[in-house]
Amino acid sequence: MNIDWFTLIAQIINFILLMWLLKRFLYKPILAAIDKRETNIKNQLLDATSQKKEATKAQDEFNQKNESFDKQKAELMQKAVSEAKVESEKLKETARNEANVLKEKLEKAFTEDQASKNNNIAKRIGDEVLNITRKTLTDLSSASLEEQTLKVLLIKLDTLNEEDKIKFAEALKEGSKPIVVQSAFELSTDQQAAIQKSVNAVLNTEATYEFVIRQELINGIEILTNGFKLSWSIYDYLESFQNEVDTGKKVEIETKSK
Amino acid sequence: MELSPDETIFWQNGFITINLTLVTTWVLMFVLVMASFLVTRKLRTDLKISRWQCILEMLVTGMNQQIKEVGLKNSEKFLSFIGTLFIFIAFANLCIIFPGYEPPTSSLSTTAALAICVFLATPLFGIAESGVLGYLKTYIEPTFIMLPFNIISEVSRTLALAVRLFGNIMSGGLIVSILLSIAPLFFPVLMTVLGLITGIIQAYIFSILATVYIAAATEESDRKNVKKKKMNKQPEILTEAKLVAK
């Protein structure tokens, strides 16, 4: 348990040497490394903080931009919607107008077509009726009927008023042509003489006469001279009937279209 | 039975004696320095580090922390002294797990040498921190009457340091040797485990006491610093008080 003084001194030296060596190879490098790491971490934290700040700033900017974009978007959307509404109304109006025009055109065309068809039908009906009537009257015409027709004409001639008589006379004077007597049947000599006698009596003159047969007069007789006409025939009645029928239909169609 | 490795002499020439204590110390020194060199030559400063670097960093920062906790604020200045004490004693004591190994700390010469180092380092650090007068002032604290007691305390604690470490480690080794002859199978293992614990505790006690002594020696400088801080703070307080009064 003695102290060896050489060992003691040597151990003191050894300890100082070890202290220096460890300081050189252990404490200094380790502490330097730790310090460096701490500095790095501090810098990284600073960087992270600044980056975070930048990120926050960027985020704020982004949010602001986003908000303004949203606002702009909403405004544009509203504008677009209102414009679309106006445009839609305009288009609807145009379409409505075009539709109305087209409708009117169609209605007009339809009306015209219908009128034309109706006219055709009426004409055809009238024609058919007249044909039937003509045929019937032609079938029914006889000597007694022809005589009666002549008698009616002669009575009409006799009962002619003064004004017509003057017109008749003036017409005869203006034209130097003979008085044309048209009949649906052939007049006998007596009948021709009776007509000449009555006309001469009305006109107080001796006129020349031309007797013509026209089947379409349907049992009728006409006395014609330069624009003046005195007649009696079933044809006239039918013609006036047809005129009335045509006029009446046209009026009816116009009323319907209105 | 050899009580100390000093008694195992390899070579002697007059006063110069190369004994087991010295040889073991050199081997330990070589291992410690080589290990430190090998680990610290490739130190990494990023977050991913090697296991060995991690161990050494833990050791160094742990010691640094301990020194700070004792009261030495500028701990890095004392780290190489106190840290080397702890590492050397702990490593020397831990190596008892190797069969036939005799720790140099079981030699009174080694422990006395370490205690002398502490005895010398304490006034050196004290003077370096507080100046010669400041350090000498600690001997007459709290009163002048305490001077002889402080001197006796200085010497006795150095002696206590040396003897405590020597006694603990030597007794541990001695018990293992005795037990080996009595019950060679089981008890020596237990005693070695106990010796490991004792070794670490003794290393801790030795270095922490050295820290306490150094802290006591540099106390005067700390006091001065506190006073300076107070003096610096006072005008500020006065200004604040004036501002409040206004």
Chai-1 contact restraints between the chains, C-beta under 6 A:
chainA,res_idxA,chainB,res_idxB,connection_type,confidence,min_distance_angstrom,max_distance_angstrom,comment,restraint_id
A,M1,B,L3,contact,1.0,0.0,6.0,A-B,restraint_1
A,M1,B,L108,contact,1.0,0.0,6.0,A-B,restraint_2
A,I3,B,L108,contact,1.0,0.0,6.0,A-B,restraint_3
A,I3,B,S109,contact,1.0,0.0,6.0,A-B,restraint_4
A,I3,B,A112,contact,1.0,0.0,6.0,A-B,restraint_5
A,D4,B,D6,contact,1.0,0.0,6.0,A-B,restraint_6
A,D4,B,S109,contact,1.0,0.0,6.0,A-B,restraint_7
A,F6,B,F15,contact,1.0,0.0,6.0,A-B,restraint_8
A,F6,B,I16,contact,1.0,0.0,6.0,A-B,restraint_9
A,F6,B,T17,contact,1.0,0.0,6.0,A-B,restraint_10
A,T7,B,D6,contact,1.0,0.0,6.0,A-B,restraint_11
A,T7,B,T21,contact,1.0,0.0,6.0,A-B,restraint_12
A,T7,B,S109,contact,1.0,0.0,6.0,A-B,restraint_13
A,L8,B,S109,contact,1.0,0.0,6.0,A-B,restraint_14
A,L8,B,A112,contact,1.0,0.0,6.0,A-B,restraint_15
A,L8,B,A113,contact,1.0,0.0,6.0,A-B,restraint_16
A,A10,B,L22,contact,1.0,0.0,6.0,A-B,restraint_17
A,Q11,B,T110,contact,1.0,0.0,6.0,A-B,restraint_18
A,Q11,B,A113,contact,1.0,0.0,6.0,A-B,restraint_19
A,I12,B,A113,contact,1.0,0.0,6.0,A-B,restraint_20
A,N14,B,T25,contact,1.0,0.0,6.0,A-B,restraint_21
A,F15,B,C117,contact,1.0,0.0,6.0,A-B,restraint_22
A,L18,B,M29,contact,1.0,0.0,6.0,A-B,restraint_23
A,L18,B,T84,contact,1.0,0.0,6.0,A-B,restraint_24
A,M19,B,S80,contact,1.0,0.0,6.0,A-B,restraint_25
A,M19,B,T84,contact,1.0,0.0,6.0,A-B,restraint_26
A,L21,B,V33,contact,1.0,0.0,6.0,A-B,restraint_27
A,L22,B,T84,contact,1.0,0.0,6.0,A-B,restraint_28
A,K23,B,S80,contact,1.0,0.0,6.0,A-B,restraint_29
A,F25,B,V33,contact,1.0,0.0,6.0,A-B,restraint_30
A,F25,B,S36,contact,1.0,0.0,6.0,A-B,restraint_31
A,F25,B,F37,contact,1.0,0.0,6.0,A-B,restraint_32
A,F25,B,T40,contact,1.0,0.0,6.0,A-B,restraint_33
A,L26,B,S36,contact,1.0,0.0,6.0,A-B,restraint_34
A,Y27,B,L79,contact,1.0,0.0,6.0,A-B,restraint_35
A,Y27,B,S80,contact,1.0,0.0,6.0,A-B,restraint_36
A,P29,B,T40,contact,1.0,0.0,6.0,A-B,restraint_37
A,P29,B,L43,contact,1.0,0.0,6.0,A-B,restraint_38
A,I30,B,L56,contact,1.0,0.0,6.0,A-B,restraint_39
A,I30,B,E57,contact,1.0,0.0,6.0,A-B,restraint_40
A,I30,B,V60,contact,1.0,0.0,6.0,A-B,restraint_41
A,A33,B,L43,contact,1.0,0.0,6.0,A-B,restraint_42
A,A33,B,T45,contact,1.0,0.0,6.0,A-B,restraint_43
A,K36,B,T45,contact,1.0,0.0,6.0,A-B,restraint_44
A,R37,B,T45,contact,1.0,0.0,6.0,A-B,restraint_45
